[in-house]
Amino acid sequence: MYGNSDQMTLSRARQEASTVFLAKVFNWMAMGLGITGIVAYLTAESGLAMSIVASPLFLILVLAELGMVFFLSARIDKIQAGTASGLFIGYSILNGITLSVIFLAYTRSSIAATFFITAGMFGAMAVYGLVTKRDLSGFGSFLFMGLIGILIASVVNIFLHSSSLYWAITYIGVFIFTGLAAYDVQKIKNIGEQGIMAEGEASIRKGSIMGALTLYLDFINLFLMLLRIFGGRRD
């Protein structure tokens, strides 16, 4: 009985630690999405979006975003928690600037509607990732291979300009990023249960930022794929 009691206490402690960690991750994710949305809207409203997309600055910003993601992923264990926070916020701002161009192509009402559709789909899959007893790690490997595939196909289609390939990438992308939402949430939940909360405040902050960045990217990419389907084009 004593052993069972200890196991129950340990299990409860892991669940509580995972809940706290997940809350931090989702808070950072929500903040990042909020910053991106506000910056995108203000950039579009100011008229800067048109100037940016028509200049080499757009490509520079995209490359800077990629560099920040790779740097964070590779150096998260070595940089300070404050640096990681600043990079995440900076990335959210840069992404808001580059995403402002969607206001040039789609109506504001369809962007808003697609955002809520994305939130609903993402939320449903996040809940599934939290509650399912099924190990999604094998599914995650399959999704990652699919992600590499659509990235390669997207680059190829820059030269082919194939409408059929464009829509194939879009619908496959929706499947992949929806699945990644469940997989990544389960992975983050497991990280919380495995004791990251005992590693100190700095490690918790950096871990929650990396988790938030992963979910943020899942959400943004799912949103962009769905916007291709549901977005109403501007006249």
C-alpha positions in Angstrom: 0.0 0.0 0.0 2.9 2.3 0.8 4.4 1.7 -2.6 1.2 2.3 -4.3 0.7 5.6 -2.4 4.2 6.8 -3.5 3.5 5.9 -7.1 0.2 7.8 -7.0 1.9 10.8 -5.4 4.6 10.8 -8.1 2.1 10.4 -10.9 0.1 13.3 -9.5 3.2 15.5 -9.2 4.1 14.7 -12.8 0.7 15.6 -14.0 0.7 18.9 -12.1 4.2 19.7 -13.4 3.1 19.0 -16.9 0.0 21.2 -16.5 2.1 24.1 -15.3 4.6 23.7 -18.1 1.9 23.5 -20.7 0.3 26.6 -19.4 3.6 28.5 -19.8 4.0 27.1 -23.3 0.5 28.1 -24.4 0.9 31.6 -22.8 4.0 32.2 -24.8 2.4 30.9 -28.0 -0.7 33.1 -27.5 1.6 36.1 -26.9 3.6 35.4 -30.0 0.4 35.0 -32.1 -1.0 38.2 -30.7 2.2 40.2 -31.5 2.3 38.8 -35.0 -1.4 39.6 -35.7 -1.1 43.2 -34.4 2.1 43.9 -36.3 0.7 42.3 -39.5 -2.5 44.5 -39.3 -0.6 47.7 -38.5 1.9 47.1 -41.2 -0.8 46.6 -43.7 -2.8 49.6 -42.6 0.2 51.9 -42.7 0.8 51.0 -46.4 4.3 49.5 -45.6 3.2 46.0 -46.7 3.1 47.0 -50.4 6.5 48.7 -50.1 8.1 45.7 -48.4 6.8 43.0 -50.8 8.0 45.1 -53.8 11.6 45.4 -52.4 14.5 43.1 -51.5 13.7 43.8 -47.8 11.0 41.1 -47.9 13.5 38.4 -48.8 15.9 39.7 -46.2 13.2 39.5 -43.5 12.3 36.0 -44.5 15.9 34.9 -44.3 16.2 36.7 -40.9 13.2 34.7 -39.6 14.7 31.4 -40.7 18.0 32.3 -39.1 16.3 33.1 -35.8 14.5 29.8 -35.8 17.6 27.8 -36.6 19.6 29.8 -34.0 17.0 29.3 -31.3 16.8 25.6 -32.0 20.5 25.0 -32.1 21.6 27.3 -29.2 18.7 27.1 -26.8 20.7 25.2 -24.2 23.6 27.7 -24.3 21.9 31.1 -24.5 20.3 33.0 -21.5 16.6 32.7 -20.9 16.2 36.5 -21.5 17.9 36.2 -24.9 15.6 33.3 -25.8 12.6 35.4 -24.8 13.8 38.4 -26.9 14.5 36.2 -29.9 11.0 34.7 -29.7 9.4 38.1 -29.5 11.6 39.4 -32.3 10.6 36.5 -34.5 7.0 37.2 -33.8 7.4 40.8 -34.9 9.3 39.9 -38.0 6.8 37.3 -38.9 4.0 39.9 -38.4 5.8 42.2 -40.9 6.1 39.5 -43.6 2.6 38.2 -43.0 1.2 41.6 -43.5 1.2 40.8 -47.3 -1.8 38.5 -46.8 -3.9 41.7 -46.3 -2.9 42.6 -49.9 -4.2 39.3 -51.3 -7.2 38.4 -49.1 -10.2 40.3 -47.7 -10.0 41.1 -43.9 -13.2 39.2 -43.3 -11.9 36.0 -44.8 -8.6 36.3 -42.9 -10.5 36.7 -39.7 -12.8 33.8 -40.5 -9.9 31.6 -41.4 -8.1 32.5 -38.2 -11.1 31.2 -36.2 -11.3 28.0 -38.3 -7.6 27.5 -37.6 -8.1 28.1 -33.9 -10.9 25.5 -33.8 -9.0 22.8 -35.7 -5.8 23.5 -33.8 -7.6 23.5 -30.4 -9.3 20.2 -31.2 -6.1 18.5 -32.2 -4.3 19.9 -29.2 -6.9 18.5 -26.9 -6.6 15.1 -28.6 -2.8 15.2 -28.1 -3.3 15.9 -24.4 -5.9 13.2 -23.7 -5.0 10.4 -26.0 -3.3 7.3 -24.6 -1.9 6.5 -28.0 1.8 7.1 -28.5 2.0 9.6 -31.5 5.8 9.4 -31.9 5.7 7.1 -34.9 3.0 9.3 -36.4 5.2 12.3 -35.9 8.0 10.7 -37.9 5.6 10.1 -40.8 4.4 13.8 -40.6 8.0 15.1 -40.6 8.7 13.2 -43.8 5.5 14.6 -45.3 6.6 18.1 -44.2 10.0 17.7 -46.0 8.1 16.5 -49.0 5.8 19.5 -49.3 8.7 21.9 -48.7 10.6 20.3 -51.7 7.4 20.3 -53.8 6.8 24.0 -52.9 10.3 24.9 -54.2 9.8 22.9 -57.3 6.4 24.5 -58.0 8.1 28.0 -57.9 9.4 27.0 -61.4 6.6 24.8 -62.6 3.7 27.0 -61.6 1.4 24.0 -61.5 -2.1 24.6 -60.2 -2.7 20.9 -59.5 0.6 20.7 -57.5 -0.3 23.9 -55.6 -3.6 22.5 -54.4 -2.1 19.1 -53.6 0.5 20.8 -51.4 -2.3 22.8 -49.8 -4.5 19.9 -48.8 -1.6 17.7 -47.8 -0.2 20.6 -45.8 -3.5 21.0 -43.9 -3.3 17.3 -42.9 0.3 17.5 -41.9 0.1 20.6 -39.7 -3.2 19.4 -38.1 -1.5 16.2 -37.2 1.6 18.0 -36.0 -0.5 20.0 -33.6 -1.5 16.8 -31.8 1.9 15.3 -32.0 3.7 18.3 -30.7 1.3 19.0 -27.8 1.7 15.4 -26.7 5.5 15.7 -26.9 5.5 18.9 -24.9 3.2 17.3 -22.3 5.7 14.4 -22.0 8.5 16.9 -21.5 6.6 18.5 -18.6 6.0 15.1 -17.0 9.7 14.1 -17.3 10.9 16.6 -14.8 11.7 19.9 -16.6 10.0 21.8 -13.7 12.8 20.6 -11.4 15.6 22.1 -13.6 15.2 25.7 -12.5 13.4 28.8 -13.7 15.8 29.5 -16.6 15.4 26.0 -18.0 11.6 26.2 -17.6 11.5 29.5 -19.5 13.7 28.2 -22.3 11.8 25.0 -22.6 8.5 26.8 -22.7 9.7 29.2 -25.4 10.9 26.3 -27.6 7.6 24.5 -27.0 5.7 27.7 -27.9 7.8 28.3 -31.0 6.9 24.8 -32.2 3.2 25.2 -31.7 3.3 28.8 -33.1 4.8 27.5 -36.3 2.2 24.7 -36.5 -0.6 27.2 -36.1 0.8 29.8 -38.6 1.4 27.2 -41.3 -2.0 25.6 -40.8 -3.5 29.1 -41.0 -1.7 29.8 -44.3 -2.8 26.5 -45.8 -6.4 27.1 -44.8 -6.3 30.6 -46.1 -5.5 29.3 -49.5 -8.7 27.3 -49.3 -11.1 29.7 -47.5 -9.5 33.1 -48.2 -11.5 35.5 -50.3 -9.4 37.2 -52.8 -9.4 41.0 -53.0 -10.6 42.5 -56.2 
